[in-house]
């Protein structure tokens, strides 16, 4: 697991004949698998984003993880495995719930990762960009159309 604590997280797993080679390969795989994590607010928008913007779920194998936004100061209410991942992602306040065989640590990690990845799957209204509406061609050239100009054959 790699993360900068500022909205980016990556997970990778590899096997090898030696432990050091497997760790090195999994670090490379995690760095190649980095995804952004959108953070948001709960309640008012004072200060930096501290939680996730909406409820998200992730599933891997039999393990399902649900992340719910929490008020500022709540902390990360989670089991030790997803708590570490959420800390790496830079999420400060969140509630979690999980079901399934959470003793399978790999599936628990990946379910949390999939849930965090879904935070960029949807845009909230505050992120909608203003689009410039262009004029309709009939409105733009209405003076020519009202003059009764002759069509020029090509």
N, CA, C and O of each residue as an XYZ file, in Angstrom:
616
protein
N       0.853     -1.168      0.000
C       0.000      0.000      0.000
C       0.899      1.231      0.000
O       1.821      1.337      0.809
N       0.623      2.163     -0.915
C       1.338      3.434     -0.935
C       0.310      4.557     -0.956
O      -0.771      4.405     -1.526
N       0.641      5.667     -0.345
C      -0.235      6.824     -0.336
C       0.532      8.034      0.144
O       1.513      7.918      0.878
N       0.070      9.203     -0.284
C       0.756     10.422      0.110
C       0.033     11.167      1.229
O       0.506     12.216      1.668
N      -1.092     10.655      1.696
C      -1.843     11.334      2.739
C      -2.533     12.583      2.252
O      -3.028     13.377      3.052
N      -2.572     12.766      0.930
C      -3.158     13.970      0.353
C      -4.051     13.636     -0.832
O      -4.093     14.390     -1.804
N      -4.763     12.521     -0.768
C      -5.729     12.218     -1.810
C      -5.273     11.249     -2.870
O      -5.903     11.175     -3.925
N      -4.200     10.494     -2.644
C      -3.743      9.489     -3.608
C      -3.414      8.198     -2.868
O      -2.806      8.216     -1.797
N      -3.825      7.079     -3.457
C      -3.596      5.771     -2.830
C      -3.331      4.743     -3.915
O      -3.910      4.808     -4.999
N      -2.452      3.792     -3.619
C      -2.165      2.704     -4.548
C      -1.993      1.402     -3.794
O      -1.440      1.375     -2.695
N      -2.473      0.317     -4.397
C      -2.376     -1.002     -3.782
C      -1.768     -1.953     -4.799
O      -2.147     -1.943     -5.970
N      -0.830     -2.770     -4.355
C      -0.223     -3.759     -5.236
C       0.164     -4.998     -4.457
O       0.498     -4.923     -3.274
N       0.118     -6.143     -5.128
C       0.505     -7.410     -4.498
C       1.273     -8.243     -5.515
O       0.862     -8.353     -6.670
N       2.373     -8.821     -5.093
C       3.187     -9.677     -5.948
C       3.752    -10.812     -5.108
O       3.780    -10.736     -3.880
N       4.196    -11.853     -5.776
C       4.835    -12.979     -5.100
C       6.241    -13.144     -5.660
O       6.533    -12.715     -6.776
N       7.099    -13.767     -4.876
C       8.461    -14.000     -5.314
C       9.107    -15.084     -4.481
O       8.580    -15.484     -3.443
N      10.263    -15.560     -4.947
C      10.975    -16.613     -4.222
C      11.619    -16.076     -2.958
O      11.817    -16.816     -1.994
N      11.948    -14.787     -2.959
C      12.526    -14.165     -1.776
C      11.612    -13.038     -1.315
O      10.943    -12.395     -2.124
N      11.591    -12.810     -0.018
C      10.700    -11.804      0.555
C      11.036    -10.410      0.036
O      10.138     -9.641     -0.308
N      12.317    -10.086     -0.022
C      12.712     -8.742     -0.447
C      12.293     -8.468     -1.885
O      11.874     -7.357     -2.208
N      12.401     -9.471     -2.749
C      11.983     -9.293     -4.142
C      10.471     -9.119     -4.243
O       9.991     -8.319     -5.046
N       9.725     -9.856     -3.440
C       8.266     -9.736     -3.455
C       7.827     -8.361     -2.950
O       6.907     -7.759     -3.504
N       8.480     -7.868     -1.906
C       8.145     -6.545     -1.369
C       8.459     -5.465     -2.387
O       7.660     -4.552     -2.591
N       9.621     -5.561     -3.031
C      10.008     -4.573     -4.028
C       9.033     -4.582     -5.208
O       8.629     -3.524     -5.691
N       8.658     -5.776     -5.666
C       7.730     -5.884     -6.794
C       6.340     -5.367     -6.424
O       5.671     -4.745     -7.250
N       5.903     -5.619     -5.193
C       4.584     -5.127     -4.788
C       4.584     -3.609     -4.632
O       3.569     -2.965     -4.895
N       5.698     -3.032     -4.210
C       5.800     -1.570     -4.139
C       5.717     -0.954     -5.527
O       5.058      0.069     -5.714
N       6.378     -1.567     -6.498
C       6.311     -1.070     -7.877
C       4.890     -1.190     -8.408
O       4.386     -0.269     -9.051
N       4.241     -2.323     -8.141
C       2.859     -2.520     -8.596
C       1.919     -1.508     -7.948
O       1.002     -1.012     -8.603
N       2.135     -1.196     -6.677
C       1.288     -0.219     -5.989
C       1.490      1.178     -6.559
O       0.530      1.935     -6.701
N       2.728      1.524     -6.885
C       2.998      2.841     -7.460
C       2.409      2.976     -8.857
O       2.049      4.075     -9.277
N       2.309      1.867     -9.577
C       1.695      1.895    -10.908
C       0.169      1.884    -10.833
O      -0.503      2.117    -11.837
N      -0.375      1.617     -9.659
C      -1.819      1.474     -9.481
C      -2.398      2.617     -8.645
O      -3.427      2.437     -7.994
N      -1.763      3.777     -8.650
C      -2.215      4.902     -7.829
C      -3.471      5.519     -8.439
O      -3.542      5.751     -9.645
N      -4.460      5.780     -7.584
C      -5.704      6.422     -8.013
C      -5.964      7.633     -7.113
O      -5.532      7.651     -5.960
N      -6.670      8.647     -7.634
C      -7.024      9.794     -6.793
C      -8.227      9.475     -5.914
O      -9.083      8.669     -6.279
N      -8.281     10.110     -4.768
C      -9.396      9.953     -3.835
C     -10.002     11.333     -3.619
O      -9.328     12.246     -3.143
N     -11.276     11.482     -3.971
C     -11.942     12.769     -3.760
C     -12.334     12.878     -2.293
O     -12.927     11.965     -1.719
N     -11.994     14.000     -1.710
C     -12.375     14.265     -0.330
C     -13.380     15.404     -0.309
O     -13.385     16.258     -1.195
N     -14.220     15.409      0.698
C     -15.274     16.414      0.764
C     -15.522     16.872      2.187
O     -14.683     16.712      3.074
N     -16.700     17.446      2.379
C     -17.076     18.019      3.665
C     -18.312     17.320      4.204
O     -19.067     16.702      3.454
N     -18.508     17.421      5.490
C     -19.736     16.987      6.134
C     -20.287     18.220      6.821
O     -19.651     18.759      7.726
N     -21.454     18.671      6.408
C     -22.018     19.888      6.992
C     -21.499     21.108      6.261
O     -21.701     21.235      5.054
N     -20.834     22.010      6.972
C     -20.375     23.249      6.346
C     -19.012     23.070      5.693
O     -18.296     22.106      5.963
N     -18.669     24.016      4.830
C     -17.436     23.912      4.050
C     -16.348     24.817      4.616
O     -15.743     25.598      3.882
N     -16.102     24.717      5.899
C     -15.065     25.517      6.539
C     -13.794     24.682      6.607
O     -13.825     23.529      7.036
N     -12.689     25.258      6.188
C     -11.411     24.557      6.253
C     -11.192     23.632      5.068
O     -11.863     23.732      4.040
N     -10.242     22.735      5.238
C      -9.880     21.785      4.190
C     -10.862     20.615      4.164
O     -11.485     20.309      5.180
N     -11.005     19.951      3.000
C     -11.842     18.743      2.950
C     -11.291     17.683      3.908
O     -10.081     17.464      3.970
N     -12.182     17.030      4.651
C     -11.727     16.129      5.705
C     -12.331     14.738      5.626
O     -11.839     13.824      6.288
N     -13.378     14.548      4.839
C     -14.044     13.257      4.767
C     -14.307     12.915      3.306
O     -13.845     13.627      2.414
N     -15.029     11.855      3.052
C     -15.388     11.512      1.682
C     -16.661     12.266      1.311
O     -17.443     12.598      2.201
N     -16.897     12.547      0.031
C     -18.040     13.386     -0.337
C     -19.399     12.703     -0.252
O     -20.409     13.387     -0.088
N     -19.459     11.375     -0.358
C     -20.737     10.672     -0.317
C     -20.508      9.239      0.131
O     -19.365      8.801      0.260
N     -21.584      8.511      0.366
C     -21.471      7.107      0.752
C     -20.990      6.302     -0.447
O     -21.503      6.463     -1.554
N     -20.014      5.442     -0.228
C     -19.504      4.571     -1.289
C     -19.320      3.167     -0.734
O     -19.113      2.977      0.464
N     -19.400      2.194     -1.626
C     -19.188      0.805     -1.227
C     -18.190      0.165     -2.169
O     -18.083      0.542     -3.336
N     -17.467     -0.802     -1.651
C     -16.535     -1.586     -2.445
C     -16.651     -3.041     -2.054
O     -16.909     -3.367     -0.895
N     -16.459     -3.917     -3.035
C     -16.603     -5.343     -2.764
C     -15.479     -6.102     -3.441
O     -15.134     -5.831     -4.591
N     -14.913     -7.050     -2.719
C     -13.901     -7.945     -3.260
C     -14.084     -9.291     -2.580
O     -13.993     -9.392     -1.356
N     -14.340    -10.318     -3.367
C     -14.632    -11.627     -2.791
C     -15.927    -11.556     -2.005
O     -16.938    -11.072     -2.514
N     -15.906    -12.032     -0.780
C     -17.106    -11.968      0.056
C     -17.144    -10.710      0.910
O     -18.139    -10.459      1.589
N     -16.085     -9.920      0.888
C     -15.980     -8.750      1.757
C     -16.583     -7.531      1.069
O     -16.230     -7.208     -0.065
N     -17.487     -6.864      1.759
C     -18.062     -5.604      1.290
C     -17.768     -4.535      2.334
O     -17.974     -4.750      3.528
N     -17.286     -3.383      1.878
C     -16.949     -2.275      2.765
C     -17.781     -1.072      2.353
O     -17.872     -0.748      1.169
N     -18.382     -0.418      3.325
C     -19.171      0.787      3.076
C     -18.526      1.931      3.832
O     -18.265      1.820      5.030
N     -18.267      3.033      3.139
C     -17.683      4.222      3.747
C     -18.749      5.311      3.783
O     -19.406      5.579      2.777
N     -18.917      5.936      4.946
C     -19.945      6.956      5.151
C     -19.265      8.225      5.663
O     -18.439      8.146      6.573
N     -19.592      9.403      5.099
C     -18.995     10.649      5.589
C     -19.295     10.872      7.073
O     -20.344     10.467      7.573
N     -18.364     11.516      7.761
C     -18.507     11.767      9.197
C     -18.200     13.229      9.502
O     -17.480     13.878      8.743
N     -18.738     13.759     10.610
C     -18.452     15.143     10.992
C     -16.983     15.339     11.355
O     -16.275     14.396     11.708
N     -16.553     16.586     11.257
C     -15.165     16.915     11.595
C     -14.877     16.567     13.055
O     -15.675     16.865     13.944
N     -13.735     15.938     13.288
C     -13.330     15.561     14.635
C     -13.714     14.149     15.031
O     -13.343     13.692     16.113
N     -14.446     13.451     14.185
C     -14.867     12.083     14.499
C     -13.696     11.120     14.445
O     -13.597     10.214     15.273
N     -12.818     11.306     13.489
C     -11.719     10.374     13.278
C     -12.148      9.255     12.350
O     -13.244      9.287     11.792
N     -11.291      8.276     12.187
C     -11.586      7.139     11.316
C     -12.130      6.018     12.193
O     -11.402      5.418     12.983
N     -13.421      5.749     12.040
C     -14.073      4.691     12.811
C     -14.046      3.447     11.940
O     -14.944      3.233     11.125
N     -13.011      2.622     12.110
C     -12.818      1.467     11.234
C     -11.953      0.428     11.926
O     -11.325      0.692     12.952
N     -11.938     -0.752     11.340
C     -11.036     -1.812     11.777
C      -9.602     -1.395     11.430
O      -9.414     -0.471     10.638
N      -8.602     -2.047     11.995
C      -7.215     -1.642     11.737
C      -6.806     -1.671     10.266
O      -6.043     -0.809      9.828
N      -7.298     -2.647      9.489
C      -6.881     -2.755      8.082
C      -7.377     -1.570      7.255
O      -6.550     -0.896      6.640
N      -8.685     -1.275      7.206
C      -9.107     -0.119      6.409
C      -8.682      1.212      7.019
O      -8.562      2.206      6.303
N      -8.454      1.243      8.321
C      -8.017      2.487      8.957
C      -6.674      2.932      8.400
O      -6.477      4.116      8.127
N      -5.756      2.001      8.229
C      -4.437      2.328      7.691
C      -4.553      2.821      6.245
O      -3.870      3.770      5.860
N      -5.405      2.189      5.451
C      -5.589      2.595      4.054
C      -6.191      3.996      3.986
O      -5.758      4.818      3.179
N      -7.183      4.269      4.825
C      -7.822      5.586      4.835
C      -6.852      6.667      5.307
O      -6.923      7.803      4.838
N      -5.950      6.332      6.225
C      -4.924      7.290      6.648
C      -3.973      7.600      5.498
O      -3.615      8.758      5.284
N      -3.558      6.564      4.752
C      -2.688      6.782      3.595
C      -3.374      7.643      2.543
O      -2.708      8.409      1.845
N      -4.694      7.530      2.418
C      -5.444      8.297      1.420
C      -5.676      9.738      1.854
O      -6.047     10.572      1.028
N      -5.467     10.050      3.126
C      -5.646     11.416      3.595
C      -7.045     11.716      4.096
O      -7.393     12.881      4.286
N      -7.852     10.693      4.315
C      -9.194     10.886      4.863
C      -9.063     10.973      6.381
O      -8.455     10.105      7.007
N      -9.636     12.026      6.973
C      -9.485     12.233      8.414
C     -10.684     11.747      9.218
O     -10.521     11.259     10.337
N     -11.890     11.874      8.660
C     -13.114     11.531      9.383
C     -14.007     10.682      8.492
O     -14.409     11.121      7.415
N     -14.319      9.464      8.935
C     -15.191      8.585      8.148
C     -15.702      7.454      9.037
O     -14.997      6.971      9.923
N     -16.936      7.048      8.780
C     -17.486      5.846      9.404
C     -17.364      4.715      8.401
O     -17.488      4.942      7.197
N     -17.124      3.502      8.872
C     -17.064      2.353      7.973
C     -17.925      1.228      8.517
O     -18.151      1.119      9.722
N     -18.394      0.405      7.611
C     -19.037     -0.845      8.004
C     -18.590     -1.897      7.012
O     -18.380     -1.604      5.835
N     -18.448     -3.108      7.484
C     -17.991     -4.180      6.606
C     -18.760     -5.445      6.921
O     -19.224     -5.649      8.043
N     -18.888     -6.286      5.919
C     -19.506     -7.588      6.128
C     -18.783     -8.590      5.236
O     -18.158     -8.222      4.241
N     -18.879     -9.833      5.603
C     -18.174    -10.880      4.881
C     -17.011    -11.395      5.708
O     -16.887    -11.080      6.892
N     -16.180    -12.171      5.087
C     -15.027    -12.784      5.752
C     -13.875    -11.782      5.753
O     -12.997    -11.832      4.892
N     -13.886    -10.870      6.731
C     -12.886     -9.806      6.773
C     -11.528    -10.292      7.264
O     -10.561     -9.531      7.241
N     -11.437    -11.530      7.702
C     -10.126    -12.077      8.077
C      -9.257    -12.296      6.849
O      -8.037    -12.405      6.967
N      -9.870    -12.362      5.671
C      -9.112    -12.449      4.429
C      -8.587    -11.046      4.143
O      -9.265    -10.229      3.520
N      -7.389    -10.788      4.602
C      -6.852     -9.432      4.598
C      -6.735     -8.840      3.193
O      -6.995     -7.652      3.004
N      -6.350     -9.643      2.217
C      -6.221     -9.136      0.850
C      -7.544     -8.638      0.298
O      -7.596     -7.579     -0.327
N      -8.616     -9.390      0.521
C      -9.930     -8.961      0.049
C     -10.426     -7.736      0.814
O     -11.089     -6.872      0.239
N     -10.112     -7.657      2.100
C     -10.511     -6.512      2.919
C      -9.816     -5.242      2.422
O     -10.437     -4.183      2.327
N      -8.536     -5.354      2.109
C      -7.779     -4.215      1.584
C      -8.332     -3.787      0.230
O      -8.553     -2.600     -0.005
N      -8.557     -4.752     -0.658
C      -9.029     -4.413     -2.002
C     -10.452     -3.854     -1.980
O     -10.770     -2.972     -2.778
N     -11.311     -4.342     -1.092
C     -12.670     -3.803     -0.994
C     -12.632     -2.340     -0.556
O     -13.393     -1.518     -1.068
N     -11.750     -2.014      0.385
C     -11.591     -0.620      0.815
C     -11.028      0.227     -0.317
O     -11.467      1.359     -0.522
N     -10.068     -0.307     -1.047
C      -9.476      0.403     -2.184
C     -10.527      0.673     -3.260
O     -10.583      1.775     -3.806
N     -11.359     -0.321     -3.569
C     -12.409     -0.143     -4.577
C     -13.425      0.908     -4.133
O     -13.928      1.669     -4.959
N     -13.727      0.954     -2.850
C     -14.652      1.972     -2.344
C     -14.051      3.367     -2.494
O     -14.740      4.297     -2.911
N     -12.770      3.516     -2.158
C     -12.116      4.819     -2.304
C     -12.018      5.229     -3.769
O     -12.125      6.411     -4.096
N     -11.815      4.251     -4.647
C     -11.717      4.543     -6.076
C     -13.036      5.088     -6.624
O     -13.038      5.864     -7.579
N     -14.151      4.685     -6.026
C     -15.464      5.130     -6.493
C     -15.769      6.586     -6.145
O     -16.747      7.137     -6.649
N     -14.959      7.222     -5.300
C     -15.242      8.609     -4.944
C     -15.098      9.536     -6.140
O     -15.699     10.611     -6.149
N     -14.327      9.158     -7.141
C     -14.214      9.960     -8.352
C     -15.181      9.493     -9.423
O     -15.117      9.967    -10.558
N     -16.076      8.571     -9.087
C     -17.026      8.049    -10.065
C     -18.215      8.943    -10.292
O     -19.007      8.699    -11.203
N     -18.364      9.987     -9.475
C     -19.552     10.817     -9.621
C     -19.261     12.227     -9.190
O     -18.525     12.473     -8.234
N     -19.860     13.153     -9.922
C     -19.626     14.566     -9.672
C     -20.793     15.156     -8.901
O     -21.946     15.016     -9.308
N     -20.502     15.803     -7.810
C     -21.529     16.491     -7.045
C     -21.811     17.843     -7.699
O     -20.965     18.335     -8.446
N     -22.962     18.459     -7.449
C     -23.308     19.722     -8.123
C     -22.288     20.835     -7.936
O     -22.153     21.683     -8.818
N     -21.566     20.866     -6.824
C     -20.578     21.925     -6.636
C     -19.381     21.777     -7.569
O     -18.592     22.712     -7.702
N     -19.228     20.621     -8.221
C     -18.121     20.405     -9.152
C     -18.541     20.549    -10.612
O     -17.715     20.385    -11.510
N     -19.815     20.854    -10.861
C     -20.268     21.031    -12.235
C     -19.654     22.298    -12.797
O     -19.704     23.351    -12.162
N     -19.084     22.204    -13.968
C     -18.459     23.360    -14.609
C     -19.517     24.154    -15.376
O     -20.454     23.588    -15.939
N     -19.345     25.454    -15.384
C     -20.233     26.309    -16.165
C     -19.879     26.153    -17.639
O     -18.714     26.270    -18.018
N     -20.880     25.890    -18.466
C     -20.648     25.751    -19.898
C     -21.199     26.970    -20.614
O     -22.267     27.480    -20.273
N     -20.466     27.425    -21.600
C     -20.889     28.577    -22.375
C     -21.806     28.101    -23.492
O     -21.433     27.247    -24.297
N     -22.997     28.657    -23.530
C     -23.981     28.257    -24.531
C     -23.784     29.125    -25.765
O     -23.824     30.352    -25.681
N     -23.570     28.484    -26.915
C     -23.389     29.239    -28.152
C     -24.753     29.572    -28.754
O     -25.752     28.916    -28.460
N     -24.775     30.581    -29.584
C     -26.028     31.001    -30.210
C     -26.449     30.012    -31.278
O     -25.617     29.373    -31.923
N     -27.746     29.898    -31.451
C     -28.320     29.045    -32.476
C     -28.011     29.659    -33.846
O     -28.116     30.878    -33.985
N     -27.634     28.871    -34.867
C     -27.318     29.434    -36.185
C     -28.471     30.225    -36.800
O     -28.226     31.205    -37.504
N     -29.707     29.832    -36.558
C     -30.830     30.600    -37.120
C     -30.961     31.952    -36.440
O     -31.374     32.916    -37.085
N     -30.625     32.058    -35.157
C     -30.634     33.354    -34.479
C     -29.472     34.218    -34.952
O     -29.618     35.428    -35.130
N     -28.331     33.598    -35.151
C     -27.131     34.336    -35.542
C     -27.263     34.927    -36.946
O     -26.798     36.040    -37.193
N     -27.886     34.201    -37.856
C     -28.004     34.646    -39.251
C     -29.438     35.019    -39.603
O     -29.838     34.887    -40.760
N     -30.220     35.481    -38.631
C     -31.624     35.798    -38.878
C     -31.790     36.978    -39.824
O     -32.755     37.013    -40.588
N     -30.862     37.962    -39.796
C     -30.985     39.111    -40.696
C     -30.872     38.685    -42.156
O     -31.594     39.206    -43.007
N     -29.991     37.760    -42.453
C     -29.859     37.258    -43.819
C     -31.101     36.475    -44.227
O     -31.564     36.582    -45.363
N     -31.635     35.694    -43.309
C     -32.800     34.881    -43.621
C     -34.045     35.734    -43.831
O     -34.901     35.380    -44.642
N     -34.162     36.856    -43.113
C     -35.336     37.722    -43.277
C     -35.262     38.557    -44.542
O     -36.297     39.000    -45.040
N     -34.053     38.788    -45.085
C     -33.912     39.574    -46.314
C     -34.442     38.821    -47.518
O     -34.676     39.423    -48.567
N     -34.631     37.541    -47.392
C     -35.112     36.768    -48.536
C     -34.025     36.602    -49.580
O     -34.306     36.592    -50.778
N     -32.793     36.473    -49.134
C     -31.673     36.294    -50.050
C     -31.831     35.047    -50.890
O     -32.438     34.062    -50.471
N     -31.275     35.109    -52.075
C     -31.382     33.978    -52.980
C     -30.330     32.939    -52.631
O     -29.210     33.272    -52.242
N     -30.703     31.691    -52.773
C     -29.770     30.591    -52.551
C     -28.803     30.533    -53.724
O     -29.215     30.689    -54.874
N     -27.574     30.320    -53.460
C     -26.565     30.195    -54.509
C     -26.333     28.718    -54.738
O     -25.996     27.984    -53.810
N     -26.511     28.285    -55.965
C     -26.306     26.872    -56.292
C     -24.818     26.601    -56.367
O     -24.053     27.419    -56.878
N     -24.415     25.466    -55.863
C     -22.999     25.134    -55.855
C     -22.577     24.473    -57.137
O     -21.407     24.126    -57.297
